[in-house]
């Protein structure tokens, strides 16, 4: 069994290397399709986080003030930037196989390319949104510290966790089309169960415990801690999120790879 597992992993990695050019082409195709005939283009990557930041800034600064340690608008925008990358990646990934049915049934290549290309498009959106974050940091006089060197690790864990859930959702939606409807409901609940708009420390008791078991909470918190507070994230929660992300990614990728031969007949 272990020997077969190693063989599968080697095959999966080799396929991704062999078809890396196709992944690039699919990503560029998805970028063109997403912003084709739109007036704002990449401006949509900035508009939604800014709109949500404005709405929740009114709520949490005027109606129900909370202490965040930094100005609330940048606190909220930073959390929403990381969360939107995750949520939008999943939203496009869940339909990535079913919306490419002609390619799934007629041409062979690793099907992981579909959800992964959806995520890479969102990486571009994330980079565009990060420009606004940099501007907000300058406006609020938040200085970069050596902790910024840990940012690639945080982004890597965010990418790996997003990829893990994307692979599972894309595959699940192919076999059970109800998944995409359940996803739309659950992703909103998931956001409020993650410390995106408020510090995790404000939530105590059993709800707080469940929130901390949610891997996105330490990931989003680590993203904010490194950038806005100039500190390294809390080691235990972030280590938990990292290990869980890697395990889910490897398990989800392996499950996806072994189920590929059933995709064409269930499209």
KOLSE-896540 format. One record per residue (C-alpha): residue in one letter; chain; residue number from 1; z, y, x. Coordinates in nm, 3 decimals, m for minus. Layout:
N
+------+------+--------+---------+---------+---------+
! loti ! tipa ! zadren !       w !       v !       u !
+------+------+--------+---------+---------+---------+
!    a !    A !    NUM !       Z !       Y !       X !
...
+------+------+--------+---------+---------+---------+
This chain:
267
+------+------+--------+---------+---------+---------+
! loti ! tipa ! zadren !       w !       v !       u !
+------+------+--------+---------+---------+---------+
!    x !    A !      1 !   0.000 !   0.000 !   0.000 !
!    x !    A !      2 !   0.091 !   0.239 !   0.283 !
!    x !    A !      3 !  m0.230 !   0.147 !   0.463 !
!    x !    A !      4 !  m0.434 !   0.224 !   0.150 !
!    x !    A !      5 !  m0.249 !   0.556 !   0.110 !
!    x !    A !      6 !  m0.336 !   0.661 !   0.466 !
!    x !    A !      7 !  m0.699 !   0.560 !   0.409 !
!    x !    A !      8 !  m0.716 !   0.766 !   0.088 !
!    x !    A !      9 !  m0.570 !   1.072 !   0.259 !
!    x !    A !     10 !  m0.815 !   1.046 !   0.549 !
!    x !    A !     11 !  m1.103 !   1.014 !   0.302 !
!    x !    A !     12 !  m0.985 !   1.312 !   0.098 !
!    x !    A !     13 !  m0.955 !   1.536 !   0.403 !
!    x !    A !     14 !  m1.290 !   1.421 !   0.544 !
!    x !    A !     15 !  m1.464 !   1.499 !   0.214 !
!    x !    A !     16 !  m1.321 !   1.850 !   0.203 !
!    x !    A !     17 !  m1.441 !   1.916 !   0.558 !
!    x !    A !     18 !  m1.786 !   1.773 !   0.481 !
!    x !    A !     19 !  m1.829 !   1.976 !   0.163 !
!    x !    A !     20 !  m1.665 !   2.299 !   0.282 !
!    x !    A !     21 !  m1.995 !   2.488 !   0.249 !
!    x !    A !     22 !  m2.023 !   2.379 !  m0.113 !
!    x !    A !     23 !  m1.670 !   2.505 !  m0.177 !
!    x !    A !     24 !  m1.774 !   2.843 !  m0.036 !
!    x !    A !     25 !  m2.088 !   2.854 !  m0.251 !
!    x !    A !     26 !  m1.897 !   2.757 !  m0.566 !
!    x !    A !     27 !  m1.639 !   3.026 !  m0.496 !
!    x !    A !     28 !  m1.906 !   3.293 !  m0.453 !
!    x !    A !     29 !  m2.075 !   3.175 !  m0.771 !
!    x !    A !     30 !  m1.748 !   3.201 !  m0.965 !
!    x !    A !     31 !  m1.684 !   3.552 !  m0.828 !
!    x !    A !     32 !  m2.028 !   3.667 !  m0.943 !
!    x !    A !     33 !  m1.989 !   3.507 !  m1.286 !
!    x !    A !     34 !  m1.641 !   3.648 !  m1.344 !
!    x !    A !     35 !  m1.739 !   4.008 !  m1.281 !
!    x !    A !     36 !  m2.099 !   3.997 !  m1.402 !
!    x !    A !     37 !  m2.176 !   4.282 !  m1.645 !
!    x !    A !     38 !  m1.823 !   4.426 !  m1.621 !
!    x !    A !     39 !  m1.773 !   4.799 !  m1.577 !
!    x !    A !     40 !  m1.451 !   4.781 !  m1.377 !
!    x !    A !     41 !  m1.540 !   4.479 !  m1.163 !
!    x !    A !     42 !  m1.255 !   4.406 !  m0.923 !
!    x !    A !     43 !  m1.061 !   4.685 !  m1.094 !
!    x !    A !     44 !  m0.946 !   4.424 !  m1.347 !
!    x !    A !     45 !  m0.747 !   4.258 !  m1.068 !
!    x !    A !     46 !  m0.542 !   4.578 !  m1.046 !
!    x !    A !     47 !  m0.541 !   4.691 !  m1.408 !
!    x !    A !     48 !  m0.330 !   4.414 !  m1.566 !
!    x !    A !     49 !  m0.047 !   4.415 !  m1.308 !
!    x !    A !     50 !  m0.034 !   4.796 !  m1.327 !
!    x !    A !     51 !  m0.032 !   4.793 !  m1.708 !
!    x !    A !     52 !   0.247 !   4.536 !  m1.723 !
!    x !    A !     53 !   0.439 !   4.725 !  m1.455 !
!    x !    A !     54 !   0.418 !   5.044 !  m1.663 !
!    x !    A !     55 !   0.532 !   4.868 !  m1.981 !
!    x !    A !     56 !   0.827 !   4.689 !  m1.825 !
!    x !    A !     57 !   0.925 !   4.994 !  m1.621 !
!    x !    A !     58 !   0.982 !   5.181 !  m1.947 !
!    x !    A !     59 !   1.189 !   4.891 !  m2.081 !
!    x !    A !     60 !   1.403 !   4.824 !  m1.776 !
!    x !    A !     61 !   1.437 !   5.184 !  m1.656 !
!    x !    A !     62 !   1.490 !   5.365 !  m1.986 !
!    x !    A !     63 !   1.591 !   5.116 !  m2.256 !
!    x !    A !     64 !   1.786 !   4.852 !  m2.060 !
!    x !    A !     65 !   1.831 !   4.969 !  m1.699 !
!    x !    A !     66 !   1.886 !   4.698 !  m1.437 !
!    x !    A !     67 !   1.972 !   4.713 !  m1.069 !
!    x !    A !     68 !   1.699 !   4.577 !  m0.843 !
!    x !    A !     69 !   1.783 !   4.730 !  m0.506 !
!    x !    A !     70 !   1.442 !   4.898 !  m0.483 !
!    x !    A !     71 !   1.255 !   5.126 !  m0.727 !
!    x !    A !     72 !   1.181 !   4.918 !  m1.034 !
!    x !    A !     73 !   0.803 !   4.986 !  m1.053 !
!    x !    A !     74 !   0.738 !   4.834 !  m0.710 !
!    x !    A !     75 !   0.987 !   4.554 !  m0.780 !
!    x !    A !     76 !   0.795 !   4.463 !  m1.096 !
!    x !    A !     77 !   0.448 !   4.507 !  m0.947 !
!    x !    A !     78 !   0.531 !   4.290 !  m0.648 !
!    x !    A !     79 !   0.656 !   4.009 !  m0.872 !
!    x !    A !     80 !   0.362 !   4.043 !  m1.111 !
!    x !    A !     81 !   0.112 !   4.035 !  m0.824 !
!    x !    A !     82 !   0.240 !   3.696 !  m0.709 !
!    x !    A !     83 !   0.281 !   3.566 !  m1.065 !
!    x !    A !     84 !  m0.065 !   3.679 !  m1.179 !
!    x !    A !     85 !  m0.225 !   3.496 !  m0.888 !
!    x !    A !     86 !  m0.048 !   3.180 !  m1.001 !
!    x !    A !     87 !  m0.109 !   3.221 !  m1.376 !
!    x !    A !     88 !  m0.473 !   3.333 !  m1.356 !
!    x !    A !     89 !  m0.553 !   3.054 !  m1.107 !
!    x !    A !     90 !  m0.417 !   2.800 !  m1.355 !
!    x !    A !     91 !  m0.596 !   2.964 !  m1.646 !
!    x !    A !     92 !  m0.936 !   2.922 !  m1.478 !
!    x !    A !     93 !  m0.855 !   2.586 !  m1.321 !
!    x !    A !     94 !  m0.756 !   2.416 !  m1.646 !
!    x !    A !     95 !  m1.118 !   2.440 !  m1.772 !
!    x !    A !     96 !  m1.285 !   2.403 !  m1.432 !
!    x !    A !     97 !  m1.398 !   2.042 !  m1.486 !
!    x !    A !     98 !  m1.493 !   2.062 !  m1.854 !
!    x !    A !     99 !  m1.692 !   2.385 !  m1.803 !
!    x !    A !    100 !  m1.897 !   2.219 !  m1.526 !
!    x !    A !    101 !  m1.976 !   1.899 !  m1.712 !
!    x !    A !    102 !  m2.340 !   1.881 !  m1.598 !
!    x !    A !    103 !  m2.235 !   1.881 !  m1.232 !
!    x !    A !    104 !  m1.948 !   1.639 !  m1.287 !
!    x !    A !    105 !  m2.174 !   1.380 !  m1.449 !
!    x !    A !    106 !  m2.488 !   1.413 !  m1.235 !
!    x !    A !    107 !  m2.402 !   1.502 !  m0.875 !
!    x !    A !    108 !  m2.146 !   1.348 !  m0.642 !
!    x !    A !    109 !  m1.911 !   1.562 !  m0.439 !
!    x !    A !    110 !  m1.530 !   1.587 !  m0.435 !
!    x !    A !    111 !  m1.433 !   1.721 !  m0.778 !
!    x !    A !    112 !  m1.135 !   1.902 !  m0.626 !
!    x !    A !    113 !  m1.385 !   2.173 !  m0.542 !
!    x !    A !    114 !  m1.384 !   2.299 !  m0.902 !
!    x !    A !    115 !  m1.014 !   2.389 !  m0.935 !
!    x !    A !    116 !  m0.993 !   2.494 !  m0.568 !
!    x !    A !    117 !  m1.284 !   2.737 !  m0.606 !
!    x !    A !    118 !  m1.109 !   2.887 !  m0.910 !
!    x !    A !    119 !  m0.801 !   2.947 !  m0.696 !
!    x !    A !    120 !  m1.000 !   3.099 !  m0.409 !
!    x !    A !    121 !  m1.154 !   3.351 !  m0.650 !
!    x !    A !    122 !  m0.801 !   3.452 !  m0.743 !
!    x !    A !    123 !  m0.719 !   3.491 !  m0.373 !
!    x !    A !    124 !  m0.980 !   3.767 !  m0.368 !
!    x !    A !    125 !  m0.817 !   3.928 !  m0.673 !
!    x !    A !    126 !  m0.478 !   3.898 !  m0.504 !
!    x !    A !    127 !  m0.610 !   4.074 !  m0.193 !
!    x !    A !    128 !  m0.746 !   4.359 !  m0.406 !
!    x !    A !    129 !  m0.413 !   4.392 !  m0.587 !
!    x !    A !    130 !  m0.229 !   4.388 !  m0.255 !
!    x !    A !    131 !  m0.400 !   4.716 !  m0.163 !
!    x !    A !    132 !  m0.214 !   4.885 !  m0.448 !
!    x !    A !    133 !   0.111 !   4.724 !  m0.334 !
!    x !    A !    134 !   0.062 !   4.865 !   0.014 !
!    x !    A !    135 !   0.007 !   5.208 !  m0.139 !
!    x !    A !    136 !   0.324 !   5.176 !  m0.348 !
!    x !    A !    137 !   0.524 !   5.074 !  m0.041 !
!    x !    A !    138 !   0.405 !   5.387 !   0.136 !
!    x !    A !    139 !   0.484 !   5.603 !  m0.167 !
!    x !    A !    140 !   0.839 !   5.467 !  m0.200 !
!    x !    A !    141 !   0.894 !   5.476 !   0.179 !
!    x !    A !    142 !   0.950 !   5.101 !   0.210 !
!    x !    A !    143 !   0.898 !   5.016 !   0.574 !
!    x !    A !    144 !   0.755 !   4.698 !   0.719 !
!    x !    A !    145 !   1.005 !   4.493 !   0.923 !
!    x !    A !    146 !   0.967 !   4.187 !   1.149 !
!    x !    A !    147 !   1.035 !   3.975 !   0.837 !
!    x !    A !    148 !   0.670 !   4.037 !   0.748 !
!    x !    A !    149 !   0.583 !   3.763 !   0.998 !
!    x !    A !    150 !   0.723 !   3.514 !   0.748 !
!    x !    A !    151 !   0.484 !   3.634 !   0.475 !
!    x !    A !    152 !   0.205 !   3.383 !   0.563 !
!    x !    A !    153 !   0.453 !   3.099 !   0.507 !
!    x !    A !    154 !   0.544 !   3.236 !   0.163 !
!    x !    A !    155 !   0.177 !   3.276 !   0.070 !
!    x !    A !    156 !   0.101 !   2.926 !   0.194 !
!    x !    A !    157 !   0.372 !   2.776 !  m0.029 !
!    x !    A !    158 !   0.246 !   2.982 !  m0.324 !
!    x !    A !    159 !  m0.108 !   2.856 !  m0.263 !
!    x !    A !    160 !   0.001 !   2.494 !  m0.226 !
!    x !    A !    161 !   0.213 !   2.499 !  m0.543 !
!    x !    A !    162 !  m0.067 !   2.669 !  m0.736 !
!    x !    A !    163 !  m0.316 !   2.410 !  m0.610 !
!    x !    A !    164 !  m0.088 !   2.124 !  m0.708 !
!    x !    A !    165 !  m0.048 !   2.241 !  m1.068 !
!    x !    A !    166 !  m0.418 !   2.335 !  m1.091 !
!    x !    A !    167 !  m0.533 !   1.986 !  m0.992 !
!    x !    A !    168 !  m0.300 !   1.825 !  m1.246 !
!    x !    A !    169 !  m0.401 !   2.064 !  m1.526 !
!    x !    A !    170 !  m0.776 !   2.031 !  m1.461 !
!    x !    A !    171 !  m0.751 !   1.654 !  m1.463 !
!    x !    A !    172 !  m0.517 !   1.646 !  m1.764 !
!    x !    A !    173 !  m0.744 !   1.873 !  m1.967 !
!    x !    A !    174 !  m1.039 !   1.645 !  m1.899 !
!    x !    A !    175 !  m0.861 !   1.347 !  m2.053 !
!    x !    A !    176 !  m0.662 !   1.534 !  m2.319 !
!    x !    A !    177 !  m0.823 !   1.854 !  m2.445 !
!    x !    A !    178 !  m0.496 !   1.969 !  m2.604 !
!    x !    A !    179 !  m0.372 !   2.055 !  m2.255 !
!    x !    A !    180 !  m0.549 !   2.391 !  m2.247 !
!    x !    A !    181 !  m0.382 !   2.500 !  m2.572 !
!    x !    A !    182 !  m0.038 !   2.385 !  m2.460 !
!    x !    A !    183 !  m0.095 !   2.566 !  m2.132 !
!    x !    A !    184 !  m0.154 !   2.904 !  m2.299 !
!    x !    A !    185 !   0.182 !   2.877 !  m2.475 !
!    x !    A !    186 !   0.377 !   2.738 !  m2.182 !
!    x !    A !    187 !   0.250 !   2.985 !  m1.920 !
!    x !    A !    188 !   0.404 !   3.279 !  m2.109 !
!    x !    A !    189 !   0.735 !   3.099 !  m2.144 !
!    x !    A !    190 !   0.715 !   3.003 !  m1.778 !
!    x !    A !    191 !   0.681 !   3.367 !  m1.676 !
!    x !    A !    192 !   1.001 !   3.464 !  m1.856 !
!    x !    A !    193 !   1.167 !   3.160 !  m1.702 !
!    x !    A !    194 !   1.077 !   3.296 !  m1.358 !
!    x !    A !    195 !   1.241 !   3.596 !  m1.192 !
!    x !    A !    196 !   0.924 !   3.805 !  m1.212 !
!    x !    A !    197 !   1.055 !   4.112 !  m1.396 !
!    x !    A !    198 !   1.425 !   4.095 !  m1.315 !
!    x !    A !    199 !   1.642 !   3.962 !  m1.032 !
!    x !    A !    200 !   1.740 !   3.597 !  m1.063 !
!    x !    A !    201 !   2.103 !   3.698 !  m0.996 !
!    x !    A !    202 !   2.123 !   3.856 !  m1.342 !
!    x !    A !    203 !   2.088 !   3.519 !  m1.512 !
!    x !    A !    204 !   2.392 !   3.294 !  m1.495 !
!    x !    A !    205 !   2.514 !   2.970 !  m1.651 !
!    x !    A !    206 !   2.284 !   2.684 !  m1.743 !
!    x !    A !    207 !   1.986 !   2.911 !  m1.797 !
!    x !    A !    208 !   2.032 !   3.054 !  m1.449 !
!    x !    A !    209 !   2.052 !   2.703 !  m1.304 !
!    x !    A !    210 !   1.728 !   2.602 !  m1.477 !
!    x !    A !    211 !   1.561 !   2.919 !  m1.356 !
!    x !    A !    212 !   1.654 !   2.841 !  m0.997 !
!    x !    A !    213 !   1.517 !   2.488 !  m1.034 !
!    x !    A !    214 !   1.184 !   2.646 !  m1.128 !
!    x !    A !    215 !   0.992 !   2.654 !  m0.795 !
!    x !    A !    216 !   0.819 !   2.981 !  m0.883 !
!    x !    A !    217 !   1.151 !   3.167 !  m0.886 !
!    x !    A !    218 !   1.229 !   3.121 !  m0.512 !
!    x !    A !    219 !   0.861 !   3.171 !  m0.426 !
!    x !    A !    220 !   0.833 !   3.504 !  m0.611 !
!    x !    A !    221 !   1.176 !   3.607 !  m0.484 !
!    x !    A !    222 !   1.075 !   3.522 !  m0.125 !
!    x !    A !    223 !   0.758 !   3.729 !  m0.161 !
!    x !    A !    224 !   0.961 !   4.032 !  m0.271 !
!    x !    A !    225 !   1.242 !   3.976 !  m0.021 !
!    x !    A !    226 !   1.009 !   3.968 !   0.280 !
!    x !    A !    227 !   0.806 !   4.271 !   0.171 !
!    x !    A !    228 !   1.050 !   4.500 !  m0.008 !
!    x !    A !    229 !   1.386 !   4.417 !   0.146 !
!    x !    A !    230 !   1.262 !   4.334 !   0.494 !
!    x !    A !    231 !   1.465 !   4.012 !   0.506 !
!    x !    A !    232 !   1.398 !   3.641 !   0.524 !
!    x !    A !    233 !   1.431 !   3.453 !   0.193 !
!    x !    A !    234 !   1.738 !   3.249 !   0.110 !
!    x !    A !    235 !   1.682 !   2.927 !   0.308 !
!    x !    A !    236 !   1.801 !   2.661 !   0.059 !
!    x !    A !    237 !   1.601 !   2.771 !  m0.250 !
!    x !    A !    238 !   1.287 !   2.841 !  m0.050 !
!    x !    A !    239 !   1.312 !   2.510 !   0.136 !
!    x !    A !    240 !   1.347 !   2.333 !  m0.201 !
!    x !    A !    241 !   1.035 !   2.511 !  m0.332 !
!    x !    A !    242 !   0.842 !   2.430 !  m0.015 !
!    x !    A !    243 !   0.923 !   2.059 !  m0.016 !
!    x !    A !    244 !   0.855 !   2.027 !  m0.389 !
!    x !    A !    245 !   0.524 !   2.213 !  m0.354 !
!    x !    A !    246 !   0.403 !   1.986 !  m0.075 !
!    x !    A !    247 !   0.510 !   1.669 !  m0.256 !
!    x !    A !    248 !   0.344 !   1.782 !  m0.580 !
!    x !    A !    249 !   0.029 !   1.884 !  m0.397 !
!    x !    A !    250 !  m0.011 !   1.556 !  m0.211 !
!    x !    A !    251 !   0.080 !   1.352 !  m0.519 !
!    x !    A !    252 !  m0.147 !   1.554 !  m0.750 !
!    x !    A !    253 !  m0.437 !   1.549 !  m0.504 !
!    x !    A !    254 !  m0.407 !   1.173 !  m0.457 !
!    x !    A !    255 !  m0.387 !   1.114 !  m0.833 !
!    x !    A !    256 !  m0.688 !   1.341 !  m0.887 !
!    x !    A !    257 !  m0.887 !   1.161 !  m0.618 !
!    x !    A !    258 !  m0.815 !   0.815 !  m0.758 !
!    x !    A !    259 !  m0.904 !   0.921 !  m1.114 !
!    x !    A !    260 !  m1.239 !   1.078 !  m1.018 !
!    x !    A !    261 !  m1.441 !   0.769 !  m1.109 !
!    x !    A !    262 !  m1.329 !   0.815 !  m1.474 !
!    x !    A !    263 !  m1.427 !   1.182 !  m1.501 !
!    x !    A !    264 !  m1.791 !   1.136 !  m1.597 !
!    x !    A !    265 !  m1.715 !   0.905 !  m1.890 !
!    x !    A !    266 !  m1.446 !   1.139 !  m2.026 !
!    x !    A !    267 !  m1.631 !   1.471 !  m1.987 !
+------+------+--------+---------+---------+---------+
